[in-house]
């Protein structure tokens, strides 16, 4: 199993919550259409509406690289630092059923 999971925690900067949500929704639509994408979900913290968690699953490292090369990911990269603080985690399967 060569799948790769990306979990990103995004904390919106003050007053940027709506812009961040809009950007993430646009990214989700385009990312879900990628050939190597197996899952792409956005979660929102129940206690803090300005905190989002991205839950992404890709077929392999090549699919992650292909995702990062897309125009929609480049658009995300160009604006994310103005909208949020982010913590990305790229994982490999260890004990997954």
DRENVEX-934038 format. One line per 4 residues: for each residue x, y, z of N, C-alpha, C. Coordinates in steps of 0.001 Angstrom, whole numbers, padded with zeros to 6 digits. Example, Ala and Ser with C-alpha at 12.3 -4.5 7.8 and 13.67 -1.06 7.14 Angstrom:
DRENVEX-934038
013190 -005690 007800 012300 -004500 007800 013200 -003300 007800; 012850 -002250 007080 013670 -001060 007140 012900 000030 007870
This chain:
DRENVEX-934038
000849 -001177 000000 000000 000000 000000 000895 001241 000000; 000809 002023 -001068 001636 003222 -001216 000855 004511 -001017; -000349 004412 -000511 -001178 005606 -000363 -000511 006642 000529; -000883 007889 000295 -000403 008995 001114 -001604 009795 001598
-001571 010136 002872 -002632 010928 003494 -002041 012275 003875; -002758 013317 003548 -002368 014650 003976 -003461 015161 004904; -003043 015567 006071 -003932 016204 007028 -003377 017599 007248; -004189 018595 007029 -003737 019976 007230 -004681 020661 008193
-004104 021301 009188 -004880 022089 010136 -004673 023555 009776; -005763 024237 009508 -005724 025636 009081 -006479 026489 010078; -005815 027509 010595 -006444 028445 011521 -006529 029801 010833; -007744 030211 010556 -007967 031463 009828 -007420 032653 010603
-006821 033563 009873 -006401 034834 010474 -007664 035647 010768; -007570 036549 011713 -008729 037340 012142 -009432 037992 010954; -010729 037761 010864 -011537 038354 009812 -011427 037667 008464; -010674 036586 008370 -010447 035902 007086 -011175 034565 006988
-012035 034258 007937 -012703 032957 007978 -013496 032650 006706; -014293 033597 006251 -015127 033367 005060 -014270 033205 003807; -013230 034020 003688 -012340 033898 002526 -011637 032542 002527; -011198 032097 003691 -010531 030799 003796 -011488 029684 003409
-012690 029717 003939 -013668 028683 003612 -013943 028647 002112; -014083 029794 001489 -014327 029859 000051 -013165 029255 -000736; -011950 029612 -000357 -010763 029067 -001023 -010717 027544 -000890; -010991 027037 000299 -010946 025594 000532 -012025 024864 -000250
-013205 025442 -000332 -014282 024800 -001100 -013928 024724 -002590; -013322 025782 -003116 -012885 025763 -004519 -011796 024716 -004735; -010867 024645 -003809 -009778 023668 -003898 -010319 022251 -003838; -011317 022029 -002998 -011911 020692 -002868 -012525 020221 -004184
-013291 021089 -004817 -013950 020714 -006072 -012918 020271 -007110; -011878 021053 -007299 -010857 020736 -008305 -010019 019528 -007896; -009668 019430 -006632 -008805 018339 -006168 -009492 016987 -006283; -010791 016954 -006046 -011538 015687 -006135 -011572 015134 -007560
-011301 015967 -008545 -011303 015527 -009940 -009960 014951 -010391; -008932 015069 -009572 -007602 014573 -009944 -007597 013046 -009985; -006888 012501 -010968 -006849 011050 -011173 -006355 010288 -009952; -005339 010785 -009262 -004761 010067 -008127 -005386 010386 -006789
-006429 011219 -006796 -007084 011574 -005540 -008113 010525 -005167; -008051 010036 -003953 -009004 009044 -003463 -010030 009654 -002511; -009664 010780 -001890 -010562 011434 -000939 -010060 012851 -000689; -010985 013784 -000524 -010612 015170 -000229 -011762 015805 000533
-011605 015926 001838 -012676 016426 002700 -012227 017641 003496; -013183 018510 003775 -012961 019664 004635 -013794 019462 005899; -013148 019631 007042 -013832 019559 008328 -013678 020918 009011; -014658 021273 009820 -014607 022533 010566 -014758 022227 012056
-013886 022822 012849 -013904 022614 014295 -015235 023105 014862; -015884 022288 015675 -017168 022667 016268 -017033 023812 017264; -015896 023882 017931 -015713 024898 018966 -015106 026192 018422; -014477 026117 017248 -013809 027288 016669 -014046 027276 015166
-015017 028055 014712 -015407 028051 013297 -014306 028526 012366; -013249 029107 012906 -012127 029555 012088 -011035 028518 011933; -011267 027320 012472 -010285 026238 012344 -010854 025146 011450; -010078 024807 010413 -010481 023807 009440 -009443 022692 009409
-009906 021495 009093 -009010 020356 008928 -009262 019782 007539; -008194 019683 006751 -008285 019046 005442 -007869 017602 005613; -008638 016708 005036 -008374 015272 005095 -008300 014779 003656; -007073 014546 003192 -006838 014182 001795 -006202 012794 001718
-006570 012031 000708 -005964 010719 000499 -005626 010568 -000978; -004379 010179 -001234 -003875 010030 -002598 -003383 008614 -002833; -003407 008182 -004080 -003014 006824 -004443 -001550 006535 -004114; -000690 007553 -004271 000747 007341 -004055 001469 008681 -004065
002788 008636 -003926 003581 009871 -003923 003446 010640 -005232; 003355 009927 -006340 003216 010592 -007636 001925 011406 -007692; 000868 010885 -007106 -000405 011614 -007087 -000301 012883 -006234; 000448 012814 -005131 000663 014002 -004304 001443 015049 -005093
002492 014611 -005781 003293 015538 -006590 002454 016149 -007706; 001617 015331 -008334 000748 015842 -009393 -000230 016873 -008828; -000764 016609 -007651 -001676 017553 -006994 -000981 018888 -006755; 000233 018827 -006254 000968 020055 -005930 001353 020856 -007176
001333 020229 -008334 001684 020911 -009585 000474 021535 -010282; -000727 021283 -009777 -001933 021782 -010449 -002101 023289 -010266; -002753 023936 -011219 -003024 025366 -011069 -003848 025692 -009818; -004816 024830 -009468 -005638 025126 -008292 -004830 025049 -007002
-003863 024140 -006912 -003011 024099 -005722 -002077 025301 -005693; -001585 025709 -006846 -000716 026886 -006910 -001468 028154 -006488; -002739 028246 -006866 -003577 029362 -006432 -003734 029346 -004918; -003972 028162 -004368 -004068 027990 -002923 -002783 028462 -002247
-001644 028002 -002749 -000353 028369 -002152 -000111 029875 -002189; -000544 030512 -003252 -000315 031945 -003414 -001084 032784 -002399; -002176 032255 -001856 -002987 033068 -000956 -003125 032524 000463; -002753 031289 000705 -003031 030684 002010 -002346 031397 003165
-001126 031857 002996 -000422 032486 004119 -001064 033799 004550; -001767 034469 003647 -002494 035682 004007 -003795 035364 004745; -004309 034151 004539 -005606 033778 005104 -005526 032956 006377; -004437 032190 006542 -004407 031250 007664 -002997 030849 008055
-002904 030357 009273 -001715 029632 009708 -002013 028171 009401; -001031 027429 008921 -001314 026044 008544 -000247 025095 009046; -000709 023894 009351 000168 022812 009753 -000175 021601 008894; 000643 021308 007862 000385 020130 007040 001149 018909 007579
000518 017752 007483 001142 016491 007881 000937 015509 006737; 002029 014971 006201 001952 013961 005146 002283 012623 005798; 001374 011666 005695 001515 010386 006364 001562 009225 005376; 002188 008161 005805 002162 006909 005062 001411 005886 005910
000818 004878 005295 000074 003897 006080 001017 003052 006936; 000644 002851 008171 001429 002028 009075 000625 000810 009507; -000587 001050 009996 -001483 -000031 010387 -002887 000410 010051; -003275 000211 008801 -004533 000724 008269 -005381 -000448 007774
-006680 -000416 008088 -007567 -001462 007570 -008568 -000871 006611
